[in-house]
Amino acid sequence: MVMHKSKESGLTLGNIVEWSGGSSSLAAIARKRRVATVWNDSRNVRRGDVFVAITTGRDDGHRYVRAAFNAGAAAVIVDAKAAVDCAQADRKRLIAVNDTVRAVQRVATRYRRELGILLIAVTGSSGKTTTRSFIAAVLNTVFPVGETYTNWNNRIGVPLSILRFTGKEWAGVIEMGANHTGEISELSKVAEPDVALITNIGYAHIGLFGSLASTTRAKFEIVDGLNRKSGFMLLNGDDERIVAHARKSGIETVYFGLSSRCDVRPERVRFDPRRGLDLVVDGYEFHLPVPGRHFLYSALPAIYLGRRCGVSDVKIAQTLAVQKPYRMRGSVEKKKGVTFIVDCYNANPSSMKNAVASLVEMASPDRRVAIVGDMLELGKYARRLHIGLGRMLADSKVRKVVAIGQFARDVANGAVKAGMSQKRIYTAVQADEAALLAKQLIRPGEVVLLKGSRGVHLETVFEKF
């Protein structure tokens, strides 16, 4: 891996004007001013920030230009054709461009080049955020590291995350999400990664991608901006779709996983529901306090990249030993004598399978409860995959099931067909209704999985329990 060293730069208003191709009446002295943060939400703007007005199907950011200036914005990026309401004195601080999203992407691309840092891009159907956070945490023990801000992983979030970098970073770890073909290609060309990491290929957003083949091609768009001189792919070697597609790419590839083809492979893996995950890689033991063995697919890339960047095994182990899932991404919470696996930030068949496996490993059959919500954006596959979820819950010997949403009845039917008693299956239209059911059904000592797509808001069940 080429060792990169960042230039202590920092973004200026002049950079934004020049790199965006925009026009502005900003004075020369103002253009030298450092930018604190670039926001697309005027409510977050503070003195010295830049606001970018973005038009979407739901709202028009140009409505909030005046509010951004009132909050202390140093400048506002606007569409040259848009009508803008602001004080006359603030008009000289407008940066007019042809397309505000494209403009911010251009600025981020140029800024990324100026930074000259090692950049690791992460995509996949599930596990992106956890993998990104593990890698960033490990590298940050030795080097300053920038990473995706909160969950900003789309066509505006990725460039805005890069623009938050201060110029002091040695590396960046950027998460890339998409639900349509072409989106990850766009993001990869903005970030120009040195390492392109794919966690897995599954049914996430398949209703929008159309097929697993299309999903696979879309994830591999992450290499479209890859540094072809020294860059490489870091891939899940246990995912057959990933391996088959990678073989056709001709790009240097490092595999991680459990199969014999993997370059990064643990000699031993042990999971204990009370202690967590232990794995031995090249003779060194690592421990993670996580609620499932599938977290090894986030740990292995972090171990590999940490070692490749010169982080000692001791530091890597110390870091992984304190890593926990993000809130609503598999965190284990206890309330009123009940253990909850709160994994309801999002859901697709692959992540649902991992979550149910965690429930099975954490609880005996008589203590297993699954409260599952719709897996959204599955298109023509939705009914079949929800029926399959019901079968999986029954086969996993889950004691009680509460299914919520449009496909709740399909989940119930699948469970019944697999031999589960109808008396132990409950359905609800919304999370509020499920919260009432949970209070009636759940007993102290039971372990409850909360898993569903973001739109179902299953965290409500935990909050109201």
C-alpha positions as a printed Julia matrix, in Angstrom:
465×3 Matrix{Float64}:
   0.0     0.0     0.0
   1.31    3.43   -0.93
   1.8     5.48    2.21
   0.01    8.8     1.83
   0.67   11.93    3.79
  -1.94   14.62    4.05
  -1.23   18.25    3.34
  -2.43   20.52    6.08
  -4.68   22.58    3.91
  -8.28   23.22    4.84
 -11.03   24.39    2.55
 -11.44   28.08    1.72
 -14.29   30.05    0.19
 -12.03   30.74   -2.78
 -11.57   27.0    -3.29
 -15.32   26.53   -3.42
 -15.8    29.31   -5.97
 -12.96   28.09   -8.19
 -13.49   24.34   -7.98
 -17.28   24.52   -8.34
 -16.98   26.58  -11.51
 -19.33   29.09   -9.89
 -19.52   32.86   -9.95
 -19.51   35.12   -6.91
 -18.93   38.72   -5.85
 -16.99   37.63   -2.76
 -14.1    39.99   -2.05
 -10.54   38.69   -2.4
  -9.96   38.8     1.35
 -13.18   36.87    1.98
 -12.11   34.14   -0.45
  -9.11   33.36    1.77
 -11.38   32.57    4.71
 -11.38   28.96    5.9
 -14.7    27.14    5.72
 -15.85   25.49    8.94
 -18.46   23.05    7.56
 -20.63   22.73    4.46
 -24.27   21.92    5.28
 -27.34   21.17    3.21
 -29.61   21.83    6.21
 -29.86   25.49    7.23
 -30.83   24.5    10.78
 -27.28   23.21   11.36
 -25.5    26.28   10.03
 -23.24   28.2    12.4
 -20.97   31.2    11.91
 -18.33   30.49    9.27
 -20.2    27.58    7.64
 -21.33   27.32    4.03
 -24.88   26.35    3.13
 -25.67   24.56   -0.14
 -29.24   24.93   -1.4
 -30.4    21.63   -2.87
 -33.71   21.05   -4.61
 -35.33   17.64   -4.08
 -38.75   16.18   -4.74
 -39.75   17.1    -1.19
 -38.28   20.56   -0.67
 -36.23   23.38   -2.16
 -33.18   24.51   -0.2
 -33.37   27.94   -1.82
 -36.24   28.69    0.54
 -33.76   28.74    3.42
 -31.0    30.98    2.06
 -32.04   33.91    4.23
 -32.19   31.66    7.29
 -28.68   30.37    6.57
 -27.26   33.89    6.36
 -29.09   34.86    9.55
 -27.45   31.86   11.24
 -24.0    33.13   10.28
 -23.26   31.44    6.95
 -20.1    32.81    5.31
 -21.52   31.95    1.87
 -24.35   30.05    0.21
 -24.1    27.89   -2.91
 -27.19   28.39   -5.08
 -28.5    27.43   -8.49
 -27.86   30.33  -10.88
 -31.4    30.01  -12.25
 -33.16   29.92   -8.87
 -35.0    32.82   -7.28
 -33.19   33.64   -4.06
 -34.61   35.63   -1.16
 -31.93   37.25    1.03
 -30.78   40.66    2.2
 -29.17   42.81   -0.5
 -25.93   42.95    1.49
 -25.73   39.14    1.5
 -26.01   38.74   -2.28
 -22.28   39.26   -2.72
 -21.8    36.1    -0.66
 -23.83   33.9    -3.01
 -21.92   31.37   -5.12
 -24.01   30.71   -8.23
 -23.55   27.36  -10.02
 -25.35   25.39  -12.72
 -26.18   22.43  -10.45
 -25.63   22.62   -6.7
 -25.18   18.86   -6.15
 -22.73   18.5    -9.02
 -20.91   21.61   -7.83
 -20.4    20.19   -4.35
 -19.22   16.91   -5.87
 -16.66   18.75   -8.01
 -15.39   20.66   -4.99
 -15.12   17.45   -2.94
 -13.22   15.65   -5.72
 -10.69   18.44   -6.02
 -10.36   18.75   -2.24
  -9.78   15.01   -1.94
  -6.88   15.34   -4.41
  -5.44   18.3    -2.52
  -5.57   16.31    0.72
  -3.49   13.51   -0.83
  -4.62   11.01    1.8
  -5.16    7.27    1.77
  -8.87    6.8     1.11
 -10.79    3.61    1.83
 -14.29    3.27    0.34
 -16.79    0.79    1.78
 -19.99   -0.5     0.18
 -22.16   -3.62    0.34
 -25.71   -4.76    1.0
 -25.23   -4.76    4.78
 -22.54   -4.13    7.38
 -21.16   -0.96    5.76
 -21.38    1.3     8.78
 -19.94   -1.2    11.25
 -17.06   -2.07    8.9
 -16.3     1.58    8.26
 -16.32    2.42   11.96
 -14.07   -0.54   12.9
 -11.5     0.41   10.25
 -11.52    4.09   11.2
 -11.15    3.26   14.9
  -8.16    0.98   14.29
  -6.31    3.42   12.01
  -7.09    6.31   14.32
  -4.93    4.75   17.05
  -1.86    5.84   15.07
  -3.01    8.37   12.45
  -5.58   11.15   12.25
  -8.52    9.69   10.33
 -11.59   11.26    8.74
 -14.72    9.23    8.08
 -18.29    9.41    6.88
 -20.26   11.83    9.02
 -23.15    9.99   10.75
 -24.96    8.13    7.93
 -24.07   10.48    5.05
 -23.37    7.87    2.38
 -25.32    9.08   -0.67
 -24.61   11.4    -3.62
 -24.7    14.51   -1.43
 -23.61   12.93    1.86
 -20.32   11.53    0.53
 -19.01   14.86   -0.83
 -20.2    16.72    2.27
 -18.4    14.17    4.47
 -15.16   14.7     2.54
 -15.57   18.48    2.81
 -15.7    18.09    6.61
 -12.08   16.87    6.61
  -9.76   19.44    8.16
  -6.65   18.8     6.09
  -4.79   17.14    8.96
  -6.0    13.61    8.16
  -3.65   10.81    7.11
  -6.52    8.62    5.9
 -10.24    8.72    5.23
 -12.84    5.95    5.43
 -15.94    6.69    3.37
 -19.13    4.64    3.26
 -21.08    4.48    0.0
 -24.73    3.49   -0.25
 -27.07    3.36   -3.22
 -30.43    2.05   -4.36
 -30.01    2.63   -8.09
 -27.44    1.63  -10.68
 -24.88    4.38  -11.34
 -24.94    5.96   -7.88
 -21.87    4.22   -6.47
 -19.97    4.93   -9.69
 -20.71    8.61   -9.16
 -19.52    8.46   -5.54
 -16.38    6.49   -6.37
 -15.37    9.1    -8.94
 -15.78   11.78   -6.27
 -13.78    9.93   -3.59
 -11.16    8.32   -5.87
 -10.43    5.51   -3.37
  -7.17    3.63   -2.92
  -9.0     0.67   -1.37
 -12.44   -0.48   -2.57
 -14.12   -2.72    0.02
 -17.34   -4.71   -0.57
 -18.88   -6.34    2.49
 -21.44   -8.62    0.77
 -24.11   -8.84   -1.92
 -27.74   -9.38   -0.89
 -31.34   -8.45   -1.53
 -31.12   -4.89   -0.15
 -33.01   -2.5    -2.5
 -33.43   -5.33   -5.02
 -36.83   -3.93   -5.97
 -34.97   -0.9    -7.3
 -31.9    -2.69   -8.7
 -34.07   -5.36  -10.36
 -31.97   -8.47   -9.72
 -29.04   -9.79   -7.73
 -26.91   -9.58  -10.88
 -27.72   -5.86  -11.16
 -27.01   -5.4    -7.46
 -23.61   -7.05   -7.89
 -22.72   -4.84  -10.84
 -23.84   -1.78   -8.9
 -21.64   -2.6    -5.89
 -18.63   -3.14   -8.15
 -19.06    0.39   -9.44
 -16.95    1.25   -6.39
 -13.89    0.57   -8.55
 -14.86    3.17  -11.17
 -12.83    5.84   -9.39
 -10.22    3.48   -7.93
  -6.56    4.49   -8.02
  -5.41    2.07  -10.73
  -1.69    2.54  -10.0
  -1.64    1.32   -6.41
  -5.27    0.69   -5.47
  -6.84   -2.7    -4.8
 -10.12   -4.36   -3.86
 -10.7    -5.8    -0.39
 -13.56   -8.28   -0.72
 -15.64  -10.8     1.22
 -14.21  -14.06   -0.1
 -17.12  -16.09    1.29
 -19.61  -14.36   -1.02
 -19.69  -16.36   -4.25
 -21.25  -13.54   -6.27
 -18.47  -11.18   -5.23
 -15.75  -13.71   -6.03
 -17.18  -14.57   -9.47
 -17.45  -10.9   -10.45
 -14.02  -10.01   -9.06
 -12.32  -12.67  -11.18
 -13.48  -10.84  -14.31
 -12.24   -7.43  -13.16
  -8.5    -7.84  -13.54
  -7.95   -5.67  -10.46
  -5.65   -6.68   -7.59
  -7.83   -8.31   -4.96
  -7.42   -9.32   -1.32
 -10.12  -11.62    0.11
 -11.22  -11.87    3.74
 -13.44  -14.52    5.3
 -13.51  -18.15    6.39
 -13.04  -20.03    3.1
  -9.69  -21.39    1.94
  -9.43  -18.81   -0.85
  -9.23  -15.96    1.66
  -5.96  -14.14    2.24
  -7.2   -12.85    5.6
  -8.63  -15.86    7.42
  -8.96  -16.66   11.11
  -7.54  -19.96   12.32
 -10.13  -20.06   15.08
 -13.49  -18.38   15.7
 -15.45  -18.67   18.91
 -18.66  -16.88   19.9
 -20.11  -16.74   23.38
 -23.39  -14.83   23.9
 -22.16  -13.37   27.19
 -18.58  -12.63   26.22
 -18.79  -11.9    22.5
 -16.61  -12.86   19.54
 -13.04  -14.21   19.69
 -10.94  -14.88   16.62
  -7.31  -15.78   16.04
  -5.66  -14.33   12.93
  -2.05  -15.3    12.13
  -1.54  -16.49   15.68
  -2.85  -13.36   17.4
  -6.15  -13.36   19.31
  -8.7   -10.57   18.97
 -11.85  -10.08   21.02
 -14.97   -8.07   20.19
 -17.89   -7.52   22.6
 -20.52   -7.97   19.87
 -23.79   -9.96   19.71
 -23.05  -12.24   16.76
 -20.31  -14.07   14.86
 -21.14  -12.23   11.61
 -19.25   -9.22   13.0
 -16.04  -11.03   12.02
 -16.69   -9.76    8.47
 -16.25   -6.23    9.82
 -13.32   -7.13   12.07
 -11.18   -8.89    9.44
 -10.87   -5.86    7.1
  -9.99   -3.68   10.1
  -7.28   -6.12   11.19
  -5.87   -6.41    7.67
  -5.81   -2.68    6.93
  -4.48   -1.87   10.38
  -1.57   -4.24    9.92
  -0.92   -3.05    6.36
  -0.77    0.54    7.58
   1.63   -0.3    10.38
  -0.71   -0.5    13.36
   0.51   -3.09   15.87
  -1.55   -6.15   16.76
  -1.63   -4.9    20.34
  -3.26   -1.61   19.32
  -5.65   -3.34   16.92
  -6.72   -5.78   19.65
  -7.16   -3.01   22.22
  -9.32   -1.06   19.79
 -11.54   -3.94   18.68
 -12.04   -4.94   22.31
 -14.07   -1.77   22.93
 -16.01   -1.63   19.66
 -19.76   -2.01   19.89
 -22.49   -1.88   17.26
 -23.93    1.53   16.46
 -27.26    2.37   18.02
 -30.05    0.42   16.31
 -27.48   -1.66   14.39
 -27.29   -4.66   16.68
 -26.74   -3.06   20.06
 -27.78   -5.16   23.06
 -29.96   -3.3    25.57
 -31.63   -4.48   28.77
 -34.93   -3.21   30.06
 -37.24   -4.56   32.78
 -35.39   -7.86   32.89
 -35.61   -8.37   29.12
 -32.64   -8.42   26.74
 -33.23   -6.63   23.43
 -31.13   -6.93   20.28
 -31.95   -3.53   18.81
 -31.13   -3.95   15.13
 -33.77   -1.84   13.41
 -31.86    0.82   11.51
 -32.49   -1.16    8.34
 -33.25   -4.66    7.12
 -32.89   -6.92    4.12
 -32.89  -10.73    3.86
 -29.11  -10.99    4.37
 -28.98   -8.8     7.46
 -32.17  -10.41    8.78
 -30.51  -13.84    8.54
 -27.52  -12.58   10.54
 -29.79  -11.0    13.15
 -31.81  -14.18   13.63
 -28.56  -16.15   13.93
 -27.52  -13.77   16.73
 -30.82  -14.38   18.51
 -30.32  -18.15   18.23
 -26.81  -17.92   19.68
 -27.87  -15.64   22.52
 -30.95  -17.48   23.77
 -32.31  -20.97   24.26
 -35.43  -21.83   22.18
 -37.85  -21.16   25.04
 -36.5   -17.6    25.47
 -36.4   -16.5    21.8
 -38.73  -13.71   20.68
 -38.56  -12.05   17.24
 -40.33   -8.77   16.52
 -39.78   -8.21   12.81
 -40.88   -5.45   10.48
 -41.19   -5.2     6.72
 -38.03   -5.44    4.64
 -38.64   -2.62    2.19
 -37.67   -2.03   -1.46
 -37.77   -5.71   -2.42
 -40.16   -5.2    -5.34
 -41.46   -8.38   -6.97
 -39.45  -10.48   -4.51
 -41.16   -9.04   -1.42
 -43.85  -11.66   -0.73
 -41.55  -14.62   -1.39
 -38.78  -13.22    0.81
 -41.14  -12.41    3.69
 -42.6   -15.9     3.52
 -39.02  -17.14    3.64
 -38.41  -15.01    6.72
 -41.33  -16.7     8.44
 -39.93  -20.13    7.57
 -36.51  -19.12    8.88
 -37.99  -17.96   12.2
 -39.82  -21.26   12.59
 -36.78  -23.32   11.6
 -34.71  -21.31   14.12
 -37.13  -22.41   16.86
 -38.15  -18.88   17.78
 -40.75  -19.14   20.56
 -42.86  -16.04   19.75
 -43.07  -13.92   16.61
 -44.6   -10.5    16.14
 -44.63   -9.37   12.48
 -45.37   -5.74   11.62
 -46.32   -4.04    8.37
 -47.68   -4.72    4.91
 -46.06   -8.16    4.68
 -46.77   -9.29    8.24
 -49.3   -11.86    7.07
 -46.73  -13.34    4.65
 -44.25  -13.75    7.51
 -46.96  -15.43    9.58
 -47.94  -17.76    6.73
 -44.32  -18.75    6.17
 -43.87  -19.58    9.84
 -47.08  -21.66    9.94
 -46.09  -23.58    6.8
 -42.78  -24.41    8.49
 -44.61  -25.9    11.46
 -44.92  -23.05   13.94
 -48.14  -22.83   15.94
 -50.47  -20.02   14.89
 -50.99  -19.29   18.59
 -47.41  -18.05   18.9
 -47.56  -15.69   15.93
 -48.94  -12.16   16.13
 -49.3    -9.46   13.51
 -49.55   -5.69   13.73
 -50.01   -2.89   11.23
 -47.65   -0.41   12.87
 -44.91   -0.29   15.52
 -47.17    1.41   18.08
 -49.52   -1.55   17.94
 -46.57   -3.92   18.24
 -45.37   -2.02   21.31
 -48.69   -2.79   23.04
 -48.43   -6.45   22.05
 -44.86   -6.6    23.35
 -45.94   -5.44   26.81
 -48.48   -8.24   26.95
 -46.35  -11.03   25.48
 -42.77  -10.56   26.66
 -41.58  -11.92   29.99
 -38.45  -11.19   32.05
 -35.53  -13.4    30.99
 -36.53  -13.51   27.34
 -34.3   -12.25   24.52
 -36.06  -10.11   21.92
 -34.81   -9.36   18.42
 -36.07   -6.06   16.97
 -35.33   -6.11   13.25
 -36.98   -4.2    10.38
 -36.46   -1.49    7.79
 -36.07    2.09    8.92
 -39.55    3.05    7.76
 -41.15    0.66   10.26
 -39.63    2.46   13.3
 -39.26   -0.66   15.43
 -37.23    1.28   18.0
 -40.68    2.44   19.19
 -41.22   -1.02   20.67
 -38.12   -0.71   22.85
 -38.81    2.89   23.8
 -42.38    2.13   24.93
 -41.65   -1.19   26.63
